[in-house]
Amino acid sequence: MSARTAPTERQKRLGYELRRLRTSAGISAEYAAGLLGVDRAAVSAMEFGTRAISAERVRTLACNCAVTDEEYITGLTAMTGPSRGWWDRYRGQLPQGFLDIAELEAHSSRMRGAFSVHIPGLLQTSDHALAVFRMVVPALPEHEVALRLAFRAERQQVLAGVGAREFVAIVHEAALRIQFGGRAVLHAQLEHLLERSQQDNVTVLVLPFKAGGFPGAGQTVLYAEGPTAQLDTVQVDNSHGPDFLYADAQLAKYRAHFDILENLALSPEDSRGFIQTIASQL
């Protein structure tokens, strides 16, 4: 199999899990190479996500590493398939991190997000998103803005139709008040947020100023659940692009983080009333 020059985040994650399987079982890379019928360099490439591995080889490795969790093994084998989706149309046009986020969302079973100063991208109107993109420094050329708008609109389809993902969005009051694009744009955005919150698979929880301090203040974080808890992923926004976290300690930290936020936030019903009040003041 030919080497990949730019593995996706999902391919890197599979490699991470393969290495964790091997090292947890105390198996050397040389032993794994013999077991899989490849050379040591191939094992290293598989663990870095730069070389594909078949589902059969994943099962062989898992068996010899004494892994018996069938749900976890099945989740790993699903990650060996072609990493293709609608986002591939944007490859070479948008940053790789954008594509990795869309791929993560598409393969998630459920998502929880925490948003301090932005309306969740999956719930933004095009006018609101346009205003956000036009605040980027240095300014984006118009064709780049158009690409990002189109990409964001396609990402939002993960919450619609057959197989729509469950999404819990915890939105701070600050994000509901910042007037990206002005009063009219914000008013339309809040009305859209109220409408989307009525979907069975979308829950919007407001964290009001009066709730006080909270963990992860200032961060935008997405917790994407996989087919099993071991394959969950945390995505954190940064100015340089998204970071993806999946070590056990990191997953445990952010699960606790979201549990605290959900306890601090208003109920879904009270959150809708809160958003309506803000909208009425514009």
Secondary structure, 3 states (H helix, E strand, C coil): CCCCCCCCHHHHHHHHHHHHHHHHCCCCHHHHHHHHCCCHHHHHHHHCCCCCCCHHHHHHHHHHCCCCCHHHHHHHHHCCCCCCCHHHHHECCECHHHHHHHHHHHHCCEEEEEECCCCCHHHCCHHHHHHHHCCCCCCCCHHHHHHHHHHHHHHHHHHCCCCCCEEEEEEEHHHHHCCCCCHHHHHHHHHHHHHHCCCCCEEEEEECHHHCCCCCCCCEEEEEECCCHHHCEEEECCCCCCEEECCHHHHHHHHHHHHHHHHHCCCHHHHHHHHHHHHHCC
